[in-house]
């Protein structure tokens, strides 16, 4: 059965004209004449039997139907473009794994190690997309997820990678030639809050036997990289996993304000469907080996201290 799908060139012209609400700007963007854009939009309107634009004495304006249609068409064209670029980026031979990742963990821990994976697996390509919450794999397009939390998504396998040991860190100027700060001293400074770990500071103080009324107050950041930048600028003290800021600690842009770490029940896992592929199994085995090779926390922190 023939599908009821308009001409793609007409849809592209309409989407551009709708976004700019201008046939002239759409023509410039698409490398067409204004007349060509007008004809394509008119052909689309004839095909649909619905006016998409209101023609004004000077310019055009989307009709109510055109505005609703443009939102839907824009998202569909974006999907076609993504699928096309994805296909173009795939190796001629081999397979591509789609991974959902935690952004800072992927940037700071996974990416620096991927050259070793590619050297051992030249036939496998990886695409990384940010996803921070559990989801259903069916229909998602993802083959696996690097996830921080409690293991046990329904219908999946959870492979433990590592715990997250977070330390109070700050810019070196904040210590004022002291080696460290006591928990009581830290409580007197502005605390940088992590949106994804809302109770981290409360748990850290509680483990030190302190009840701090303002332990959940302070600037709130979505990503650890933002918290690290704020701490380096002297905004306050942040509670950040050392493995995510090794470079900053090594270069002295951040310093550990107190050697007591925070660790909760959550951890990093590779989450995969129960029935995974052979390339995914190879990535899983490599990832688990890399996680096991991590230096013990005490040795790593001692080496990074200035």
Backbone as CSV, one residue per row, in Angstrom:
resi,resn,N_x,N_y,N_z,CA_x,CA_y,CA_z,C_x,C_y,C_z
1,UNK,0.857,-1.192,0.000,0.000,0.000,0.000,0.892,1.240,0.000
2,UNK,0.604,2.173,-0.852,1.400,3.397,-0.939,1.169,4.268,0.291
3,UNK,2.257,4.731,0.880,2.160,5.566,2.070,1.739,6.982,1.701
4,UNK,1.027,7.608,2.619,0.596,8.993,2.434,1.684,9.908,2.997
5,UNK,2.772,10.074,2.259,3.911,10.866,2.701,4.186,11.957,1.682
6,UNK,4.227,13.218,2.085,4.519,14.311,1.158,5.950,14.250,0.644
7,UNK,6.217,15.006,-0.385,7.557,15.129,-0.933,8.514,15.674,0.120
8,UNK,9.696,15.020,0.268,10.647,15.424,1.312,11.176,16.837,1.070
9,UNK,11.369,17.225,-0.193,11.822,18.579,-0.485,10.806,19.615,-0.052
10,UNK,9.518,19.310,-0.223,8.473,20.236,0.212,8.452,20.340,1.730
11,UNK,8.642,19.194,2.404,8.661,19.205,3.877,9.851,20.005,4.401
12,UNK,11.002,19.846,3.767,12.193,20.582,4.191,11.998,22.085,4.003
13,UNK,11.422,22.476,2.885,11.167,23.900,2.638,10.164,24.445,3.653
14,UNK,9.122,23.673,3.931,8.131,24.116,4.905,8.745,24.248,6.297
15,UNK,9.542,23.266,6.722,10.135,23.312,8.065,11.021,24.533,8.233
16,UNK,11.828,24.826,7.221,12.712,25.985,7.298,11.912,27.281,7.303
17,UNK,10.916,27.375,6.417,10.091,28.583,6.366,9.305,28.771,7.652
18,UNK,8.842,27.662,8.251,8.093,27.742,9.505,8.997,28.198,10.646
19,UNK,10.213,27.697,10.665,11.140,28.058,11.735,11.501,29.528,11.669
20,UNK,11.683,30.050,10.470,12.050,31.462,10.302,10.826,32.365,10.139
21,UNK,9.677,31.760,9.857,8.490,32.508,9.441,8.858,33.511,8.352
22,UNK,9.609,32.971,7.394,10.073,33.801,6.271,10.476,32.895,5.126
23,UNK,9.890,33.115,3.946,10.291,32.372,2.768,11.683,32.808,2.308
24,UNK,11.993,34.085,2.508,13.295,34.605,2.079,14.429,33.970,2.876
25,UNK,14.276,33.898,4.215,15.323,33.302,5.049,15.436,31.807,4.796
26,UNK,14.298,31.168,4.534,14.339,29.739,4.204,15.093,29.519,2.903
27,UNK,14.885,30.378,1.941,15.583,30.258,0.657,17.086,30.397,0.851
28,UNK,17.500,31.372,1.673,18.927,31.558,1.953,19.513,30.323,2.633
29,UNK,18.778,29.754,3.566,19.269,28.602,4.310,19.401,27.374,3.419
30,UNK,18.451,27.175,2.520,18.413,25.970,1.690,19.145,26.125,0.363
31,UNK,19.609,27.331,0.067,20.283,27.553,-1.201,19.328,27.523,-2.378
32,UNK,18.097,27.986,-2.171,17.079,28.033,-3.219,16.668,29.481,-3.460
33,UNK,15.881,29.688,-4.489,15.284,31.007,-4.675,14.030,31.103,-3.820
34,UNK,13.622,32.329,-3.551,12.395,32.513,-2.787,11.200,31.905,-3.517
35,UNK,11.203,32.031,-4.849,10.109,31.471,-5.631,10.030,29.963,-5.502
36,UNK,11.197,29.297,-5.441,11.211,27.841,-5.301,10.631,27.416,-3.955
37,UNK,10.976,28.154,-2.903,10.422,27.845,-1.590,8.904,28.045,-1.606
38,UNK,8.448,29.151,-2.188,7.004,29.419,-2.258,6.273,28.290,-2.987
39,UNK,6.861,27.821,-4.113,6.216,26.757,-4.887,6.152,25.457,-4.100
40,UNK,7.252,25.122,-3.387,7.267,23.877,-2.626,6.250,23.916,-1.477
41,UNK,6.166,25.045,-0.799,5.191,25.174,0.283,3.772,25.103,-0.272
42,UNK,3.547,25.757,-1.403,2.224,25.729,-2.022,1.852,24.313,-2.444
43,UNK,2.829,23.549,-2.980,2.584,22.160,-3.352,2.210,21.329,-2.123
44,UNK,2.870,21.591,-1.013,2.565,20.861,0.220,1.164,21.203,0.705
45,UNK,0.806,22.481,0.640,-0.542,22.885,1.052,-1.605,22.243,0.163
46,UNK,-1.351,22.181,-1.132,-2.295,21.535,-2.044,-2.422,20.048,-1.709
47,UNK,-1.297,19.421,-1.410,-1.289,17.989,-1.088,-2.090,17.717,0.184
48,UNK,-1.912,18.588,1.178,-2.582,18.401,2.464,-4.020,18.896,2.441
49,UNK,-4.286,19.851,1.584,-5.604,20.466,1.578,-5.827,21.385,2.760
50,UNK,-4.725,21.899,3.320,-4.791,22.754,4.518,-3.824,23.915,4.323
51,UNK,-4.253,25.150,4.541,-3.308,26.283,4.474,-2.365,26.259,5.677
52,UNK,-1.085,26.303,5.406,-0.072,26.250,6.470,0.420,27.636,6.869
53,UNK,0.276,28.590,5.992,0.701,29.954,6.259,-0.447,30.915,5.956
54,UNK,-0.452,32.013,6.676,-1.324,33.143,6.358,-0.465,34.157,5.621
55,UNK,-0.816,34.445,4.383,-0.048,35.413,3.599,-0.445,36.823,4.005
56,UNK,0.530,37.598,4.423,0.320,38.972,4.854,0.848,39.923,3.783
57,UNK,0.449,41.188,3.850,0.980,42.151,2.869,2.501,42.191,2.845
58,UNK,3.113,41.972,4.011,4.570,41.949,4.078,4.984,40.728,4.893
59,UNK,5.239,39.638,4.198,5.687,38.430,4.869,4.589,37.404,5.045
60,UNK,4.877,36.397,5.862,3.936,35.307,6.121,3.897,35.011,7.615
61,UNK,2.833,34.342,8.016,2.664,33.933,9.397,2.068,32.537,9.402
62,UNK,2.549,31.675,10.291,2.023,30.325,10.364,0.549,30.340,10.750
63,UNK,-0.217,29.505,10.088,-1.600,29.303,10.516,-1.594,28.401,11.749
64,UNK,-2.723,28.254,12.387,-2.808,27.391,13.558,-2.433,25.958,13.193
65,UNK,-2.959,25.484,12.062,-2.626,24.128,11.611,-1.149,24.026,11.244
66,UNK,-0.614,25.083,10.602,0.786,25.077,10.215,1.721,25.039,11.407
67,UNK,1.350,25.748,12.467,2.191,25.763,13.666,2.254,24.381,14.301
68,UNK,1.111,23.715,14.414,1.082,22.371,14.998,1.834,21.378,14.110
69,UNK,1.648,21.470,12.802,2.305,20.549,11.870,3.813,20.757,11.854
70,UNK,4.248,22.005,11.972,5.685,22.297,11.918,6.419,21.675,13.096
71,UNK,5.793,21.671,14.273,6.447,21.073,15.436,6.666,19.584,15.220
72,UNK,5.666,18.923,14.659,5.786,17.485,14.440,6.792,17.182,13.328
73,UNK,6.722,17.935,12.257,7.615,17.690,11.125,9.071,17.954,11.506
74,UNK,9.319,18.995,12.302,10.697,19.317,12.704,11.328,18.156,13.446
75,UNK,10.572,17.543,14.357,11.124,16.424,15.121,11.366,15.203,14.229
76,UNK,10.472,14.985,13.244,10.657,13.848,12.342,11.887,14.049,11.446
77,UNK,12.076,15.264,10.940,13.248,15.540,10.112,14.536,15.410,10.927
78,UNK,14.487,15.831,12.196,15.661,15.655,13.060,15.995,14.177,13.212
79,UNK,14.968,13.339,13.358,15.196,11.903,13.492,15.799,11.315,12.221
80,UNK,15.310,11.750,11.065,15.864,11.270,9.805,17.327,11.670,9.681
81,UNK,17.637,12.916,10.069,19.021,13.374,9.996,19.918,12.572,10.933
82,UNK,19.443,12.327,12.172,20.249,11.551,13.121,20.484,10.138,12.609
83,UNK,19.434,9.510,12.078,19.588,8.146,11.564,20.543,8.110,10.376
84,UNK,20.487,9.137,9.543,21.371,9.199,8.382,22.825,9.373,8.808
85,UNK,23.071,10.309,9.743,24.430,10.522,10.236,24.958,9.293,10.957
86,UNK,24.066,8.612,11.681,24.476,7.395,12.377,24.933,6.338,11.389
87,UNK,24.155,6.151,10.321,24.523,5.163,9.312,25.832,5.535,8.631
88,UNK,26.012,6.824,8.331,27.234,7.272,7.666,28.460,7.097,8.540
89,UNK,28.273,7.155,9.870,29.413,7.066,10.784,29.807,5.634,11.110
90,UNK,28.974,4.677,10.751,29.271,3.286,11.077,30.372,2.750,10.171
91,UNK,31.210,1.860,10.722,32.241,1.257,9.879,31.615,0.375,8.803
92,UNK,32.342,0.245,7.691,31.831,-0.590,6.603,31.641,-2.019,7.093
93,UNK,32.561,-2.474,7.910,32.451,-3.786,8.521,32.477,-3.619,10.028
94,UNK,31.801,-4.487,10.712,31.782,-4.418,12.161,30.419,-4.009,12.673
95,UNK,30.381,-3.595,13.936,29.117,-3.300,14.594,29.295,-2.071,15.481
96,UNK,28.219,-1.365,15.708,28.224,-0.192,16.579,27.341,-0.470,17.792
97,UNK,27.853,-0.201,18.978,27.085,-0.330,20.212,26.628,1.053,20.652
98,UNK,25.360,1.155,20.987,24.794,2.404,21.483,24.751,2.345,23.007
99,UNK,25.466,3.269,23.662,25.563,3.259,25.120,24.920,4.506,25.718
100,UNK,24.094,4.307,26.730,23.581,5.420,27.531,24.548,5.608,28.701
101,UNK,24.998,6.835,28.934,26.066,7.052,29.909,25.756,8.214,30.842
102,UNK,26.402,8.172,32.009,26.435,9.318,32.912,27.481,10.285,32.356
103,UNK,27.157,11.557,32.144,28.045,12.435,31.369,29.441,12.615,31.946
104,UNK,29.560,12.935,33.234,30.894,13.192,33.781,31.700,11.914,33.893
105,UNK,31.068,10.822,34.298,31.755,9.535,34.393,32.285,9.116,33.024
106,UNK,31.473,9.293,31.995,31.905,8.925,30.651,33.062,9.798,30.197
107,UNK,32.981,11.100,30.474,34.016,12.028,30.028,35.333,11.806,30.755
108,UNK,35.257,11.644,32.070,36.472,11.611,32.877,37.041,10.201,33.085
109,UNK,36.195,9.180,33.090,36.714,7.836,33.365,36.730,6.953,32.122
110,UNK,35.620,6.915,31.384,35.529,5.987,30.253,36.356,6.441,29.055
111,UNK,36.178,7.682,28.613,36.827,8.132,27.376,38.349,7.989,27.399
112,UNK,39.049,8.326,28.505,40.506,8.172,28.488,40.973,6.729,28.318
113,UNK,40.087,5.760,28.501,40.463,4.350,28.406,40.043,3.700,27.088
114,UNK,39.249,4.389,26.291,38.677,3.754,25.110,39.711,3.403,24.045
115,UNK,40.849,4.079,24.029,41.855,3.717,23.030,42.304,2.275,23.205
116,UNK,42.334,1.801,24.466,42.707,0.403,24.713,41.624,-0.544,24.205
117,UNK,40.363,-0.149,24.354,39.285,-0.993,23.849,39.328,-1.087,22.333
118,UNK,39.502,0.051,21.657,39.523,0.051,20.202,40.735,-0.703,19.654
119,UNK,41.853,-0.628,20.375,43.033,-1.369,19.922,42.784,-2.867,19.930
120,UNK,42.032,-3.338,20.920,41.746,-4.771,21.021,40.506,-5.179,20.234
121,UNK,39.639,-4.195,19.899,38.380,-4.499,19.215,38.153,-3.517,18.064
122,UNK,38.956,-3.584,17.023,38.833,-2.609,15.935,37.534,-2.729,15.143
123,UNK,36.808,-3.831,15.323,35.564,-4.027,14.571,34.342,-3.519,15.315
124,UNK,34.533,-2.920,16.503,33.407,-2.421,17.296,33.531,-0.907,17.445
125,UNK,32.458,-0.208,17.165,32.388,1.246,17.353,31.387,1.546,18.470
126,UNK,31.633,2.603,19.221,30.763,2.983,20.331,30.181,4.362,20.097
127,UNK,28.884,4.495,20.329,28.220,5.794,20.359,27.740,6.048,21.781
128,UNK,27.993,7.234,22.307,27.635,7.567,23.679,26.570,8.654,23.693
129,UNK,25.522,8.425,24.462,24.457,9.410,24.644,24.136,9.517,26.126
130,UNK,23.818,10.739,26.573,23.551,10.959,27.982,22.165,10.435,28.367
131,UNK,22.138,9.646,29.418,20.873,9.184,30.004,21.177,8.873,31.475
132,UNK,20.510,9.533,32.403,20.861,9.410,33.820,19.854,8.610,34.632
133,UNK,18.724,8.255,34.046,17.693,7.535,34.796,17.390,6.193,34.136
134,UNK,16.867,5.229,34.903,16.507,3.932,34.313,15.482,4.093,33.197
135,UNK,15.526,3.163,32.243,14.603,3.203,31.115,14.411,1.777,30.600
136,UNK,13.431,1.589,29.749,13.196,0.295,29.113,14.053,0.207,27.856
137,UNK,14.821,-0.865,27.726,15.695,-0.996,26.562,14.894,-1.190,25.282
138,UNK,13.779,-1.873,25.366,12.997,-2.136,24.170,12.514,-0.824,23.546
139,UNK,12.893,-0.614,22.317,12.498,0.588,21.604,13.356,1.808,21.898
140,UNK,14.318,1.695,22.814,15.149,2.856,23.166,16.289,3.075,22.190
141,UNK,16.710,2.026,21.495,17.861,2.132,20.615,19.180,1.902,21.310
142,UNK,19.170,1.698,22.637,20.403,1.490,23.393,20.688,0.000,23.570
143,UNK,21.991,-0.327,23.544,22.427,-1.700,23.792,22.777,-1.927,25.256
144,UNK,23.194,-0.885,25.951,23.577,-1.004,27.354,23.629,0.393,27.958
145,UNK,23.782,0.452,29.279,23.835,1.737,29.982,24.895,1.690,31.072
146,UNK,25.652,2.759,31.197,26.522,2.960,32.354,25.733,3.816,33.329
147,UNK,25.461,3.246,34.496,24.461,3.824,35.391,24.998,3.888,36.808
148,UNK,24.670,4.984,37.510,24.994,5.100,38.930,23.705,5.000,39.724
149,UNK,23.652,4.056,40.623,22.444,3.886,41.432,22.429,2.522,42.079
150,UNK,21.234,2.013,42.316,21.048,0.675,42.852,20.764,-0.262,41.694
151,UNK,21.443,-1.391,41.657,21.275,-2.325,40.547,19.895,-2.956,40.598
152,UNK,19.462,-3.480,39.448,18.227,-4.232,39.454,17.109,-3.683,38.610
153,UNK,17.399,-3.163,37.403,16.309,-2.803,36.503,15.594,-4.086,36.086
154,UNK,14.287,-4.058,35.943,13.560,-5.256,35.491,14.040,-5.721,34.121
155,UNK,14.245,-7.018,33.984,14.615,-7.591,32.704,16.016,-7.280,32.245
156,UNK,16.933,-6.949,33.170,18.301,-6.612,32.793,19.302,-7.364,33.653
157,UNK,20.544,-7.319,33.227,21.665,-7.795,34.019,22.462,-6.580,34.495
158,UNK,22.863,-6.594,35.749,23.646,-5.493,36.309,25.038,-6.005,36.651
159,UNK,26.058,-5.382,36.069,27.442,-5.773,36.307,28.122,-4.671,37.116
160,UNK,28.494,-4.987,38.346,29.108,-3.998,39.236,30.459,-3.553,38.687
161,UNK,30.673,-2.242,38.676,31.948,-1.685,38.244,32.762,-1.160,39.420
162,UNK,32.187,-0.223,40.183,32.951,0.380,41.281,32.036,1.240,42.140
163,UNK,32.480,1.459,43.360,31.809,2.419,44.221,32.325,3.821,43.919
164,UNK,31.648,4.790,44.462,31.999,6.195,44.266,32.417,6.773,45.617
165,UNK,33.698,7.105,45.757,34.218,7.706,46.982,34.406,9.199,46.764
166,UNK,33.555,9.991,47.414,33.570,11.439,47.226,34.297,12.122,48.373
167,UNK,35.119,13.104,48.038,35.903,13.843,49.023,35.561,15.329,48.971
168,UNK,35.612,16.004,50.108,35.468,17.464,50.090,36.679,18.083,49.387
169,UNK,36.428,18.874,48.357,37.514,19.498,47.615,37.228,20.985,47.444
170,UNK,38.299,21.747,47.274,38.166,23.194,47.121,39.366,23.725,46.362
171,UNK,39.349,24.999,46.050,40.510,25.647,45.464,41.613,25.762,46.498
172,UNK,42.872,25.726,46.095,43.977,25.745,47.067,43.995,26.988,47.951
173,UNK,43.489,28.108,47.458,43.517,29.339,48.253,42.645,29.224,49.501
174,UNK,41.659,28.356,49.470,40.740,28.242,50.595,41.389,27.613,51.824
175,UNK,42.416,26.812,51.618,43.078,26.168,52.759,44.012,27.132,53.493
176,UNK,44.491,28.157,52.792,45.351,29.166,53.423,46.540,28.524,54.142
177,UNK,47.278,27.720,53.389,48.506,27.073,53.853,48.266,25.965,54.869
178,UNK,47.023,25.624,55.155,46.754,24.468,56.011,46.685,23.220,55.151
179,UNK,47.002,22.082,55.743,46.946,20.830,54.998,45.523,20.358,54.785
180,UNK,44.642,20.668,55.733,43.262,20.191,55.626,42.363,21.020,56.522
181,UNK,41.073,20.779,56.394,40.068,21.413,57.242,39.353,20.346,58.058
182,UNK,38.982,20.668,59.261,38.176,19.755,60.056,36.737,19.798,59.558
183,UNK,35.942,18.790,59.856,34.528,18.841,59.471,33.829,20.094,59.994
184,UNK,34.175,20.497,61.213,33.569,21.702,61.773,33.935,22.938,60.971
185,UNK,35.183,23.003,60.510,35.598,24.139,59.682,34.918,24.114,58.316
186,UNK,34.775,22.928,57.742,34.094,22.808,56.459,32.655,23.294,56.565
187,UNK,32.022,23.004,57.682,30.625,23.400,57.876,30.450,24.913,57.881
188,UNK,31.530,25.646,58.123,31.442,27.108,58.148,31.593,27.730,56.766
189,UNK,31.951,26.933,55.782,32.155,27.435,54.420,30.909,27.185,53.567
190,UNK,30.734,27.921,52.477,29.644,27.615,51.542,29.806,26.196,50.987
191,UNK,28.726,25.448,50.962,28.742,24.078,50.465,28.132,24.043,49.066
192,UNK,28.853,23.486,48.130,28.344,23.320,46.768,27.573,22.011,46.722
193,UNK,26.305,22.094,46.373,25.427,20.923,46.392,25.380,20.265,45.016
194,UNK,25.305,18.933,45.005,25.171,18.167,43.767,23.724,17.727,43.615
195,UNK,23.077,18.158,42.532,21.653,17.874,42.354,21.362,16.383,42.324
196,UNK,22.293,15.592,41.775,22.073,14.152,41.676,22.421,13.411,42.970
197,UNK,23.000,14.107,43.944,23.337,13.503,45.244,22.858,14.455,46.344
198,UNK,21.548,14.655,46.485,21.030,15.731,47.345,21.362,15.570,48.825
199,UNK,21.600,14.348,49.285,21.868,14.132,50.708,23.339,13.835,50.995
200,UNK,24.203,14.037,50.026,25.601,13.656,50.189,26.271,14.399,51.343
201,UNK,26.113,15.714,51.406,26.741,16.465,52.490,26.149,16.076,53.843
202,UNK,24.848,15.878,53.919,24.230,15.468,55.186,24.798,14.133,55.659
203,UNK,24.937,13.195,54.732,25.498,11.893,55.092,26.957,12.025,55.505
204,UNK,27.698,12.898,54.811,29.117,13.064,55.147,29.275,13.632,56.555
205,UNK,28.522,14.667,56.872,28.603,15.244,58.219,28.110,14.255,59.274
206,UNK,27.039,13.531,58.972,26.492,12.570,59.924,27.515,11.495,60.265
207,UNK,28.264,11.034,59.252,29.293,10.027,59.501,30.423,10.567,60.363
208,UNK,30.562,11.870,60.426,31.570,12.494,61.301,30.987,12.863,62.653
209,UNK,29.723,12.491,62.905,29.071,12.763,64.180,28.559,14.179,64.310
210,UNK,28.332,14.863,63.174,27.886,16.249,63.212,26.476,16.383,62.645
211,UNK,25.713,17.294,63.213,24.434,17.698,62.663,24.555,19.161,62.273
212,UNK,24.561,19.421,60.965,24.781,20.767,60.440,23.469,21.289,59.867
213,UNK,22.875,22.317,60.449,21.561,22.802,59.990,21.529,23.184,58.517
214,UNK,22.627,23.704,57.980,22.652,24.194,56.596,23.324,23.205,55.649
215,UNK,23.287,21.900,55.985,24.012,20.925,55.175,23.409,20.710,53.793
216,UNK,22.167,21.154,53.560,21.554,21.021,52.241,21.365,22.366,51.561
217,UNK,21.986,23.395,52.118,21.903,24.731,51.537,23.143,25.004,50.695
218,UNK,22.995,25.856,49.714,24.121,26.250,48.884,23.818,26.109,47.413
219,UNK,24.721,26.598,46.585,24.571,26.524,45.137,24.434,25.074,44.703
220,UNK,23.442,24.788,43.841,23.170,23.417,43.414,23.576,23.256,41.948
221,UNK,24.340,22.202,41.675,24.859,21.944,40.334,24.310,20.629,39.805
222,UNK,24.112,20.571,38.481,23.589,19.362,37.845,24.692,18.344,37.578
223,UNK,25.897,18.833,37.195,26.996,17.948,36.828,28.171,18.132,37.779
224,UNK,28.942,17.051,37.989,30.140,17.148,38.817,31.155,18.108,38.198
225,UNK,31.220,18.166,36.878,32.162,19.076,36.237,31.847,20.526,36.591
226,UNK,30.564,20.844,36.744,30.174,22.193,37.148,30.560,22.441,38.607
227,UNK,30.362,21.440,39.459,30.745,21.581,40.864,32.245,21.780,40.998
228,UNK,33.013,21.036,40.203,34.468,21.171,40.247,34.894,22.571,39.829
229,UNK,34.286,23.095,38.772,34.640,24.433,38.307,34.295,25.478,39.365
230,UNK,33.135,25.329,39.993,32.736,26.279,41.039,33.712,26.235,42.209
231,UNK,34.146,25.033,42.583,35.105,24.912,43.694,36.448,25.541,43.331
232,UNK,36.891,25.329,42.088,38.167,25.912,41.664,38.119,27.431,41.681
233,UNK,36.947,27.994,41.422,36.797,29.449,41.401,36.631,30.036,42.800
234,UNK,36.647,29.180,43.821,36.553,29.662,45.188,35.137,29.883,45.686
235,UNK,34.143,29.335,44.978,32.745,29.529,45.373,32.417,28.811,46.669
236,UNK,33.088,27.700,46.937,32.817,26.939,48.143,33.525,25.605,48.088
237,UNK,33.029,24.661,48.892,33.605,23.321,48.968,32.612,22.343,48.353
238,UNK,33.111,21.476,47.497,32.263,20.494,46.820,32.643,19.093,47.260
239,UNK,31.678,18.193,47.195,31.890,16.786,47.534,31.868,16.013,46.222
240,UNK,33.057,15.618,45.721,33.191,15.076,44.369,34.000,13.783,44.405
241,UNK,33.604,12.768,43.620,34.420,11.555,43.514,35.808,11.873,42.977
242,UNK,36.834,11.378,43.671,38.209,11.695,43.275,38.524,11.200,41.871
243,UNK,37.921,10.087,41.452,38.250,9.536,40.140,37.784,10.448,39.004
244,UNK,36.867,11.378,39.297,36.356,12.276,38.270,37.149,13.583,38.192
245,UNK,38.041,13.804,39.130,38.799,15.055,39.150,40.296,14.782,39.338
246,UNK,40.765,13.649,38.824,42.180,13.300,38.986,43.099,14.353,38.389
247,UNK,42.745,14.865,37.224,43.584,15.863,36.567,43.670,17.139,37.388
248,UNK,42.538,17.609,37.905,42.521,18.832,38.715,43.313,18.659,40.008
249,UNK,43.221,17.469,40.619,43.982,17.210,41.839,45.477,17.113,41.544
250,UNK,45.812,16.441,40.463,47.222,16.272,40.121,47.878,17.615,39.820
251,UNK,47.135,18.512,39.153,47.689,19.822,38.794,47.551,20.852,39.906
252,UNK,46.880,20.506,41.001,46.746,21.425,42.125,45.665,22.465,41.960
253,UNK,44.832,22.338,40.919,43.724,23.287,40.760,42.622,23.024,41.780
254,UNK,42.538,21.789,42.234,41.683,21.413,43.356,42.532,20.683,44.382
255,UNK,42.172,20.829,45.632,42.859,20.110,46.709,41.814,19.445,47.595
256,UNK,42.215,18.345,48.218,41.319,17.630,49.126,41.321,18.350,50.470
257,UNK,40.163,18.819,50.876,40.059,19.594,52.111,40.008,18.700,53.343
258,UNK,39.571,17.451,53.184,39.484,16.501,54.294,39.516,15.098,53.705
259,UNK,40.324,14.209,54.283,40.538,12.896,53.678,39.424,11.897,53.964
260,UNK,38.404,12.286,54.686,37.276,11.385,54.937,36.361,11.376,53.718
261,UNK,36.121,10.183,53.181,35.320,10.040,51.971,33.872,9.720,52.316
262,UNK,32.993,10.043,51.377,31.577,9.658,51.490,31.309,8.518,50.518
263,UNK,30.702,7.461,50.992,30.290,6.343,50.144,28.909,5.887,50.591
264,UNK,27.955,5.827,49.644,26.627,5.329,49.996,26.406,3.966,49.351
265,UNK,25.172,3.492,49.376,24.878,2.154,48.861,24.894,2.099,47.343
266,UNK,24.850,3.238,46.678,24.816,3.247,45.221,26.213,3.015,44.654
267,UNK,26.255,2.591,43.397,27.529,2.315,42.737,27.340,2.442,41.230
268,UNK,28.455,2.354,40.501,28.412,2.360,39.045,28.243,0.932,38.540
269,UNK,27.334,0.768,37.579,27.049,-0.530,36.989,26.992,-0.411,35.473
270,UNK,27.299,-1.509,34.811,26.931,-1.668,33.409,25.611,-2.422,33.408
271,UNK,24.574,-1.791,32.887,23.248,-2.400,32.804,23.010,-2.836,31.369
272,UNK,22.641,-4.095,31.175,22.446,-4.628,29.826,21.220,-5.523,29.802
273,UNK,20.586,-5.664,28.650,19.468,-6.604,28.540,19.920,-8.025,28.870
274,UNK,18.986,-8.856,29.289,19.336,-10.231,29.650,19.918,-10.987,28.469
275,UNK,19.435,-10.694,27.267,19.965,-11.325,26.059,20.781,-10.299,25.283
276,UNK,22.086,-10.267,25.527,22.940,-9.307,24.850,23.672,-9.940,23.676
277,UNK,24.335,-9.116,22.905,25.052,-9.582,21.722,26.483,-9.971,22.080
278,UNK,27.150,-10.634,21.149,28.548,-11.016,21.357,29.460,-9.786,21.445
279,UNK,29.270,-8.743,20.586,30.085,-7.529,20.759,29.872,-6.861,22.108
280,UNK,28.635,-6.881,22.604,28.375,-6.297,23.919,29.085,-7.091,25.002
281,UNK,29.125,-8.413,24.863,29.831,-9.235,25.843,31.315,-8.894,25.862
282,UNK,31.883,-8.603,24.710,33.299,-8.223,24.653,33.525,-6.883,25.326
283,UNK,32.622,-5.930,25.089,32.736,-4.635,25.761,32.576,-4.805,27.269
284,UNK,31.620,-5.630,27.693,31.405,-5.882,29.125,32.661,-6.438,29.774
285,UNK,33.272,-7.452,29.158,34.462,-8.072,29.742,35.607,-7.068,29.840
286,UNK,35.781,-6.265,28.794,36.839,-5.242,28.830,36.566,-4.230,29.932
287,UNK,35.314,-3.782,30.050,34.963,-2.768,31.035,35.181,-3.286,32.447
288,UNK,34.794,-4.523,32.713,34.984,-5.103,34.041,36.467,-5.221,34.375
289,UNK,37.274,-5.555,33.387,38.717,-5.652,33.615,39.306,-4.278,33.926
290,UNK,38.862,-3.244,33.217,39.336,-1.893,33.495,38.935,-1.455,34.902
291,UNK,37.727,-1.790,35.306,37.264,-1.417,36.645,38.073,-2.139,37.721
292,UNK,38.399,-3.406,37.488,39.196,-4.151,38.473,40.611,-3.611,38.565
293,UNK,41.100,-3.013,37.498,42.469,-2.508,37.479,42.628,-1.178,38.201
294,UNK,41.510,-0.575,38.640,41.592,0.696,39.356,42.455,0.554,40.604
295,UNK,43.321,1.546,40.857,44.149,1.523,42.061,43.276,1.632,43.291
296,UNK,43.679,0.986,44.403,42.927,1.146,45.642,42.774,2.620,46.001
297,UNK,41.649,2.957,46.587,41.334,4.368,46.852,42.416,5.055,47.670
298,UNK,42.889,4.437,48.712,43.877,5.084,49.573,45.155,5.407,48.830
299,UNK,45.633,4.458,47.993,46.855,4.697,47.238,46.669,5.831,46.239
300,UNK,45.534,5.834,45.575,45.292,6.853,44.553,45.207,8.232,45.177
301,UNK,44.479,8.355,46.274,44.330,9.659,46.922,45.670,10.156,47.462
302,UNK,46.448,9.258,48.037,47.741,9.649,48.569,48.641,10.154,47.448
303,UNK,48.564,9.506,46.279,49.406,9.913,45.145,48.969,11.257,44.579
304,UNK,47.686,11.554,44.679,47.182,12.797,44.098,47.289,13.992,45.043
305,UNK,47.521,13.741,46.319,47.632,14.851,47.271,48.901,15.625,47.010
306,UNK,48.821,16.912,47.176,49.995,17.778,46.973,50.627,18.065,48.333
